[in-house]
């Protein structure tokens, strides 16, 4: 895999994304057979997470992919993350599901922690960086964001209706683009992982309501347009000041 990473970083990202998708499908199938939703999927994703982090660290890529240790300066602009918090909390306006029990909640939390880590590393780390190495920042932001959204089409196999699927893809594209911009501004994906974790938990603990979710997609899009404009302005200011968060990290060895 390291050889593939060096010769074709985009294919390296695609292979890992394919592994993730296959494990999700197999895990959901085995979980259904076991009669405990998310059980096997969670175990498989924990194993993948535990394997991927040392893989990145061993090859000296933690800073390059935004997994470096957080610095004090990362929190100087705390307001930078407030729109994400608002988007994550909006789901709770629907209330909580009435079929939750302790096992279900624990599995959702564990699974979504892994999903947040894996999807941010794969899409904002591997894929974004792979495209950026071969092209422009604009292309990396757009392609990684759109790919992230379209990737949610696999949820059709998880029982989502066509309308719910369209909403999921819409959410994915809008958020994917903004999160890629945020990575470009900050150079770290840890806040993105936390946001992804909180957003997915809120989506899984609250009932499905296509009408309410369509409204939230509209609100999220409006927030993200304003947020995206702000982030692009931050990127321009960084460049004017001779700064670039993505170039401050050492190159891949």
DRENKOLLO-462644 format. One line per 4 residues: number of its first residue (from 1); their letters; for each residue y, x, z of N, C-alpha, C. Coordinates in steps of 0.02 Angstrom, whole numbers. Each point is the difference from the previous one (the first is absolute). Layout:
// DRENKOLLO-462644
NUM	A	Y/X/Z/Y/X/Z/Y/X/Z ~ ...;
***
This chain:
// DRENKOLLO-462644
1	XXXX	-61/41/0/61/-41/0/63/43/0 ~ -2/57/34/59/43/0/15/26/-70 ~ -53/15/-38/9/22/-69/33/-55/-42 ~ -23/-62/9/30/-56/-36/73/-9/21;
5	XXXX	13/10/63/68/-5/27/47/49/-35 ~ -25/60/-13/41/52/-30/10/-12/-75 ~ -53/-24/-34/4/-7/-73/28/-68/-22 ~ -14/-52/38/24/-67/-18/12/-41/63;
9	XXXX	59/10/32/14/-35/63/0/-76/-7 ~ 17/-26/-58/-1/-73/-9/-71/-26/2 ~ -46/34/-33/-71/-20/2/-29/10/69 ~ 24/50/35/-22/11/69/18/-62/42;
13	XXXX	61/-26/-11/22/-60/36/-42/-60/-20 ~ -12/-8/-65/-38/-57/-25/-71/0/27 ~ -31/58/5/-69/4/27/-1/-24/72 ~ 48/23/40/1/-20/70/16/-75/8;
17	XXXX	44/-26/-43/15/-71/2/-63/-40/-18 ~ -38/24/-50/-63/-33/-19/-49/0/58 ~ -5/56/36/-44/3/58/20/-52/52 ~ 65/-5/11/26/-48/48/-17/-72/-20;
21	XXXX	10/-17/-63/-14/-68/-25/-74/-16/6 ~ -43/48/-19/-72/-11/3/-22/-11/73 ~ 25/42/45/-18/-7/71/23/-68/27 ~ 58/-23/-23/25/-66/23/-48/-55/-23;
25	XXXX	-21/4/-63/-46/-51/-26/-67/1/35 ~ -28/60/8/-65/7/33/6/-22/73 ~ 54/21/33/9/-18/71/6/-74/10 ~ 38/-34/-43/8/-73/6/-67/-35/-12;
29	XXXX	-39/24/-48/-65/-30/-15/-48/8/59 ~ -3/60/28/-44/12/56/24/-36/63 ~ 65/-5/8/28/-37/57/-20/-74/-3 ~ 2/-28/-61/-20/-70/-10/-74/-9/16;
33	XXXX	-41/49/-20/-72/-4/15/-12/4/76 ~ 41/40/34/-8/8/72/29/-60/38 ~ 40/-40/-35/29/-59/32/60/15/44 ~ 28/61/-7/59/19/39/52/26/-48;
37	XXXX	50/-40/-19/51/22/-48/33/66/21 ~ 8/45/-48/35/64/8/-39/53/38 ~ -59/-16/27/-35/48/42/-18/63/-38 ~ -38/-7/-54/-23/59/-37/58/33/-37;
41	XXXX	45/-41/-27/59/27/-35/39/46/47 ~ 9/-22/62/36/40/48/-35/66/12 ~ -65/-1/9/-38/61/13/5/49/-59 ~ -5/-27/-61/5/42/-60/70/30/-7;
45	XXXX	51/-39/15/69/25/-6/17/50/55 ~ -29/-9/58/9/49/53/-31/67/-22 ~ -60/-3/-29/-33/60/-24/40/34/-55 ~ 28/-40/-46/40/28/-55/64/32/28;
49	XXXX	32/-33/47/61/27/30/-14/65/36 ~ -54/0/39/-19/60/38/-18/58/-47 ~ -26/-17/-59/-16/52/-49/59/24/-39 ~ 47/-45/-18/56/18/-43/52/43/36;
53	XXXX	14/-15/63/52/38/34/-18/74/4 ~ -61/18/22/-18/71/2/-1/31/-71 ~ -18/-40/-50/0/24/-69/70/21/-21 ~ 49/-41/17/70/16/-16/24/60/41;
57	XXXX	-16/-1/64/24/53/45/-32/67/-17 ~ -65/-1/-14/-36/62/-15/29/36/-62 ~ 24/-39/-47/27/29/-61/75/13/3 ~ 30/-10/59/71/15/9/47/-48/-34;
61	XXXX	-20/-64/-5/39/-48/-37/37/-50/44 ~ -3/7/66/28/-52/44/75/-10/-12 ~ 38/54/-5/71/-7/-13/14/-28/-69 ~ -37/23/-49/9/-21/-69/-10/-75/-8;
65	XXXX	-49/-27/36/-14/-71/-5/32/-42/55 ~ 46/30/37/38/-38/49/-35/-11/66 ~ -52/38/13/-37/-7/63/19/54/50 ~ 56/32/-13/24/51/48/19/-33/66;
69	XXXX	8/42/51/22/-26/65/71/-28/-7 ~ 12/-55/36/66/-30/-1/50/46/34 ~ 61/1/-27/53/40/28/53/-45/30 ~ 41/29/43/54/-39/29/46/-28/-52;
73	XXXX	11/38/-54/45/-23/-53/-27/-62/-37 ~ -66/-11/4/-29/-58/-33/24/-66/31 ~ 26/5/61/21/-61/35/76/-5/7 ~ 36/46/-32/73/-2/4/27/-63/-32;
77	XXXX	-32/-21/-54/21/-62/-32/-49/-57/15 ~ -4/-19/64/-47/-52/19/11/-65/-39 ~ 62/-13/-18/15/-61/-38/-36/0/-67 ~ -20/59/-22/-35/6/-64/-63/-42/-1;
81	XXXX	-31/-11/58/-64/-35/3/5/-73/20 ~ 59/-23/18/7/-69/24/-20/-53/-52 ~ 16/8/-64/-23/-49/-49/-76/-7/-2 ~ -35/55/10/-73/-2/1/-25/-41/59;
85	XXXX	32/10/58/-20/-37/59/11/-74/-10 ~ 55/-19/-31/15/-70/-13/-53/-31/-46 ~ -19/37/-52/-51/-25/-47/-67/-9/35 ~ -17/47/44/-64/-4/35/-3/-58/49;
89	XXXX	57/-17/30/1/-53/51/8/-70/-29 ~ 23/-5/-63/12/-66/-29/-63/-43/-1 ~ -58/31/-8/-62/-38/-6/-13/-44/62 ~ 23/23/58/-14/-37/62/37/-67/3;
93	XXXX	46/-11/-47/33/-65/-3/-50/-56/-16 ~ -58/19/-27/-53/-49/-16/-42/-18/61 ~ 9/37/55/-43/-11/58/-63/41/-4 ~ -44/-7/48/-63/38/1/-58/-44/-22;
97	XXXX	-52/32/-27/-60/-36/-18/-32/-30/62 ~ -35/-56/-9/-31/-33/58/-74/17/7 ~ -25/48/-39/-70/19/4/-9/72/24 ~ 51/27/33/-3/70/22/-38/6/65;
101	XXXX	-41/53/4/-32/18/64/9/75/8 ~ -23/27/57/12/70/15/-31/46/-52 ~ -62/-14/-20/-34/42/-50/37/0/-66 ~ 22/-58/-22/36/-6/-63/65/41/2;
105	XXXX	37/-8/55/64/36/7/-10/75/2 ~ -50/24/37/-13/71/5/-19/29/-68 ~ -43/-36/-36/-20/24/-67/59/0/-48 ~ 42/-50/4/60/-2/-44/45/59/15;
109	XXXX	12/14/64/44/56/18/-29/67/-24 ~ -65/10/12/-33/62/-20/0/8/-76 ~ -17/-55/-35/-2/2/-73/69/13/-29 ~ 50/-35/25/67/7/-29/31/68/16;
113	XXXX	-19/31/55/23/69/14/-27/47/-54 ~ -63/-9/-18/-30/41/-53/30/-15/-68 ~ 9/-64/-14/29/-20/-65/70/29/-7 ~ 40/-4/52/68/27/-2/-1/75/-16;
117	XXXX	-43/36/35/-5/73/-11/-25/15/-70 ~ -55/-31/-19/-32/15/-64/44/-18/-60 ~ 28/-60/1/39/-22/-58/65/40/-7 ~ 31/19/55/60/41/-5/-17/70/-25;
121	XXXX	-54/29/25/-20/66/-23/-19/-1/-73 ~ -38/-50/-21/-25/-3/-68/55/-17/-51 ~ 42/-50/16/50/-22/-48/66/36/7 ~ 28/7/61/63/35/8/-10/75/5;
125	XXXX	-61/21/17/-15/72/2/-30/24/-65 ~ -64/-9/-8/-37/27/-57/29/-23/-68 ~ 5/-66/-10/21/-25/-66/73/16/-13 ~ 44/-14/47/72/13/-9/12/74/-16;
129	XXXX	-29/44/39/10/72/-10/-32/23/-66 ~ -58/-29/-17/-32/19/-62/43/-18/-60 ~ 29/-59/0/44/-21/-55/64/42/-1 ~ 27/12/60/62/39/5/-9/71/-27;
133	XXXX	-60/28/9/-13/68/-23/2/4/-76 ~ -16/-55/-33/-4/-2/-74/60/-36/-32 ~ 40/-35/42/54/-39/-29/61/-3/45 ~ 40/-53/-9/62/-7/37/-10/-40/64;
137	XXXX	51/3/43/-2/-39/62/-2/-75/-15 ~ 39/-22/-49/2/-70/-18/-69/-24/-21 ~ -34/39/-42/-67/-19/-22/-49/-1/59 ~ 5/49/44/-45/3/58/9/-61/44;
141	XXXX	63/-19/12/16/-59/43/-27/-64/-32 ~ 16/-10/-64/-19/-62/-34/-76/-5/-9 ~ -31/52/-25/-72/-4/-15/-40/-6/64 ~ 16/39/52/-38/-5/62/11/-68/33;
145	XXXX	62/-27/-5/14/-65/30/-35/-56/-35 ~ 3/-1/-67/-32/-53/-39/-76/5/7 ~ -27/61/-2/-72/9/8/-23/-25/68 ~ 39/13/52/-16/-24/67/-4/-76/1;
149	XXXX	48/-33/-32/0/-73/-1/-58/-28/-38 ~ -12/27/-61/-55/-24/-42/-67/13/34 ~ -4/54/39/-62/16/35/-22/-56/47 ~ 47/-43/20/-18/-55/45/-39/-55/-37;
153	XXXX	-9/8/-66/-39/-49/-37/-72/-2/24 ~ -23/54/33/-68/2/26/-11/-54/54 ~ 56/-27/27/-7/-51/52/-28/-66/-27 ~ -3/-6/-67/-32/-59/-29/-72/-5/23;
157	XXXX	-31/58/9/-70/1/22/-6/-17/74 ~ 56/-3/36/-1/-15/71/17/-72/15 ~ 0/-41/-53/9/-72/10/71/-25/-7 ~ 47/42/-22/69/-22/-9/5/-44/-61;
161	XXXX	43/-50/3/13/-43/-58/45/37/-49 ~ 6/-27/-61/42/32/-51/73/5/23 ~ 25/-54/31/70/0/24/9/53/55 ~ -46/2/47/3/50/54/-3/70/-29;
165	XXXX	-40/9/-53/-7/65/-32/65/22/-33 ~ 32/-46/-35/64/16/-32/51/21/53 ~ 1/-36/56/47/16/54/-15/69/28 ~ -65/15/9/-20/66/26/23/55/-47;
169	XXXX	-11/-9/-64/19/51/-49/76/8/0 ~ 37/-56/4/73/3/3/24/40/60 ~ -28/-16/59/16/37/60/-14/74/-10 ~ -60/15/-28/-20/70/-8/47/39/-44;
173	XXXX	20/-29/-56/44/36/-47/68/12/32 ~ 30/-52/29/66/6/31/0/52/56 ~ -49/-6/44/-4/46/57/-21/70/-23 ~ -44/4/-49/-23/65/-24/57/42/-27;
177	XXXX	45/-32/-37/57/36/-27/47/24/55 ~ 14/-44/48/45/18/55/-31/55/44 ~ -64/-5/14/-32/51/42/-2/68/-35 ~ -9/0/-66/1/63/-37/70/31/4;
181	XXXX	52/-42/-6/68/25/7/12/28/70 ~ -26/-34/51/9/22/68/-34/67/12 ~ -59/10/-29/-34/65/4/42/54/-33 ~ 29/-16/-57/42/49/-36/61/20/42;
185	XXXX	27/-48/39/58/14/42/-18/40/62 ~ -55/-18/33/-17/30/64/-51/57/-3 ~ -45/-2/-48/-52/51/-5/-57/-10/49 ~ -3/-57/34/-55/-15/46/-27/-70/-13;
189	XXXX	-66/-8/9/-30/-66/-10/-21/-33/66 ~ 11/35/57/-21/-30/64/36/-66/14 ~ 66/-5/-9/32/-66/10/-26/-53/-48 ~ -20/20/-60/-27/-47/-49/-69/-24/22;
193	XXXX	-39/44/29/-66/-18/26/8/-52/56 ~ 48/13/45/11/-46/56/22/-69/-26 ~ 47/1/-48/23/-63/-29/-58/-37/-34 ~ -39/35/-39/-57/-30/-36/-48/-31/50;
197	XXXX	-12/35/54/-45/-24/54/28/-64/30 ~ 64/-1/17/30/-59/31/2/-59/-48 ~ 15/13/-63/3/-53/-50/-68/-32/-10 ~ -51/42/-7/-68/-26/-12/-27/-38/60;
201	XXXX	17/22/60/-21/-36/60/32/-69/0 ~ 65/-3/-13/35/-65/1/-29/-46/-53 ~ -19/27/-58/-28/-41/-53/-69/-26/17 ~ -38/38/41/-68/-20/17/-4/-43/62;
205	XXXX	49/5/43/0/-40/62/33/-68/-10 ~ 34/-9/-56/35/-63/-13/-38/-40/-54 ~ 7/-67/0/-37/-41/-47/25/8/-72 ~ -44/-12/-47/19/2/-71/38/-62/-19;
209	XXXX	57/10/-29/43/-56/-22/37/22/-62 ~ -25/-20/-58/28/24/-63/74/-16/-7 ~ 20/-59/22/70/-19/-5/45/46/42 ~ -20/11/63/40/42/44/0/72/-25;
213	XXXX	-57/22/-26/-4/69/-24/40/11/-64 ~ 6/-52/-41/43/5/-60/73/8/21 ~ 20/-37/52/68/7/26/11/70/28 ~ -51/26/36/6/67/28/2/53/-54;
217	XXXX	-37/-12/-54/3/47/-57/71/3/-27 ~ 32/-59/-6/69/-1/-24/46/37/47 ~ -8/-13/66/42/33/50/-12/76/-1 ~ -64/19/-5/-18/71/-1/30/34/-61;
221	XXXX	-2/-34/-57/28/28/-62/75/12/8 ~ 35/-49/30/73/8/10/15/58/46 ~ -38/4/56/9/56/47/-14/66/-35 ~ -54/2/-39/-20/63/-31/48/22/-56;
225	XXXX	31/-47/-34/49/18/-51/59/36/34 ~ 25/-31/54/55/32/37/-21/66/29 ~ -60/2/28/-26/61/31/-11/54/-53 ~ -26/-20/-58/-11/48/-53/65/31/-25;
229	XXXX	52/-41/-6/66/26/-21/25/50/52 ~ -9/-16/64/20/46/54/-38/66/-5 ~ -66/-4/-11/-41/60/-3/17/43/-61 ~ 14/-32/-57/21/38/-59/66/35/12;
233	XXXX	44/-33/37/63/32/19/-12/60/45 ~ -48/-8/46/-17/56/46/-28/59/-40 ~ -41/-15/-50/-27/54/-43/56/36/-37 ~ 48/-38/-26/56/31/-36/41/43/46;
237	XXXX	10/-23/62/39/39/48/-37/64/19 ~ -66/-5/6/-39/60/15/6/51/-56 ~ -6/-23/-61/5/45/-57/69/31/-5 ~ 52/-40/13/68/26/-2/10/54/53;
241	XXXX	-36/-7/56/5/50/54/-50/56/-7 ~ -36/1/-56/-49/52/-12/-64/-7/39 ~ -14/-62/24/-59/-12/39/-51/-41/-40 ~ -63/10/18/-54/-39/-30/-59/1/48;
245	XXXX	-12/-56/33/-52/-2/52/-68/18/-28 ~ -14/-17/-61/-65/15/-29/-9/73/-18 ~ 55/35/-11/-4/71/-17/5/45/60 ~ 13/-30/59/5/41/60/-68/21/27;
249	XXXX	-53/-35/-24/-67/16/22/-30/54/-44 ~ -42/44/28/-30/53/-41/-43/-28/-56 ~ -2/36/-55/-41/-21/-57/-74/2/17 ~ -40/-37/-38/-72/-1/12/-29/69/-11;
253	X	-44/19/45/-35/64/-8/-60/-8/-45;
***
